[in-house]
Amino acid sequence: MASLSENPEALYGDVIMEHYRSPRHRARLERPDAETEEFNPFCGDRANLQLKLDGPAGSPPLIVGVSAFAEGCSIIQASASLLADGVHGRTVDEAADLSQLFRDLMQGKPLPPVALAELGELEALEVVRQYPVRIKCALLPWVALEEGLRRLR
């Protein structure tokens, strides 16, 4: 039987490994409306997030640009990529709601089917809860998002 270090798919699954190997939204944005960076001094993980807003007058602006760059383990990189996919095209309030749903998922709170549907592929990160020391890895990009959203309000 292969160990987890030899076969990370056994732990993380296809969605996480796909976003780790081919992360989305890593290119830096020109003139972002918000930029934040979070760092975990214990493991060296780092997450940098940029957000760009736009939209029709009279409507809440949408997140039309996201740059989510993470350095560190496969979990933080996949989480940042999935975060960027998840918030792109949402309003600031919708992105904040998604962030709270993701935190609830990571904390093991029961979520109704409609909430799980809202999470989409982010639900793949639920497996990380089995390894409590890795939860911070999954949450670090979301901490950066929450700070960025706070700055936009």
N, C-alpha and C positions, 0 to 999 in steps of 0.2 A: 504494500500500500504506500503510495507517495505521500510525503509530508506536505503540510500546507505551504511551506516555503518553496517546495518544488512544484506545487500545483495550486497557485493562489485562486484559480477559478473554483476550487472545491469550497473555499470560504466565501468568496465575493460574488461569484456568478457572472454571467455574460454582460449584463448592463454595466456593472461597475467596471469590469475589465475593459470594456469598449470605451468608456469615457476616460479611463486612465490612459489607455494606449493612444487614443485619438481625442484629446480634449477639445471642446468647442469654445469659441469666444475668447481666445487668448490674446488676440491682437489688441494693442493699446488703442484707445479712442483719442481722436483729436478734440480738444476742448470739452472734456467731460463736465457734467454738472455737479458730480460728486465723485470723490476718490477717497478710498480708505484702505488701510493696510492693518492686518492683524498678525501677530507673531506669537508662537508658543515657545518660550525659552527652554522648556524641558526637552523637547524633541527637535526643535529647529524648524518646524513647519511654519510656512508663511503664506498668507493669502492677501492678494491685492485685488481690489474690486473698483471698477469705474462704471458709472451710470450716466447715460445721456437721455434726456427727456425731450419729447416733442408731442405735438398733437393739435387738433383743431381748436380754435378759440372757443371758449365757452364750455369746454369739456375738460375733465381732469387729464393732465398730460400723461402720456404713455412712456414706458421705458422702451426706447427705440434702439438704444445701444447699450451693450453690456460687454465689459472686458473682465474676465475672471481668470487671473493668473495665480496658480498655486505652486509652491515648491514644497516637496516633502514626499510623504508616502502615497501609495496608490489611493487610499481613502480620501485624503484631502483633495487630490487632483480630480478624482471622479466627482466628489461632492461639489467642487467649484464649477465643473463643467455642467453637471446636472442643474445646479442653481441657476447658471446663466441661461440654459434652455428654459427653465421654469419661469423666470421672471420677465424674460423678453416679451414685450407686447402687453404687459400688465400695467395698471396704474400703481402709484406708490402704495396706496392702501391695499390693493390686491396683493402686491409683493410682500407687504408686511403680514397679511393674513396667511400667505403661503409659508412664510418663515415661521410663524407660530405653529402651523400645522406640522412642519418638519420638526420643530423642537418637541412637540407633543409626541410625535412618532419616536424620536430618539429617547424620550423619557419613558416610553412604554405605556403611554396613556391609550386607552381604547379609543379608536377612531371609527365613526360610522362609515359605511360604504361610500357615501358621497364625498367624505373627506379623503378617503383613500384614492378615489377617482381623481380628485383635485390634485393630489400629489403626483399621480402618473408614475413615471419611471423613478422618481425620488424614493418610492416605496422600496426599491431594491436595496437601499442603504439600511433598511431595518435590520438586516443581518448583523450589522456592526454592534448592535445592542448586546449581542452575545459576548462581546469583548469590551468591557467597560473602559479600559484604557484607550480604546480607539474612538470612543464617542466624541472626545474633544477634537480629534482629527476631522471627523465629519461635520462638526459644528463650526469650526473656525471660519470658513468662508461665509457662513450665515451671520456670524458676529460682525464681520466686515459689512455685509449687506445691511444689517440692522442699523449700524452706525451711518452708512451712506444714506439710508432712507430717513434717518433722523435729521441729517443735514439738509435734506431736500424739503422738509416740512416747514 
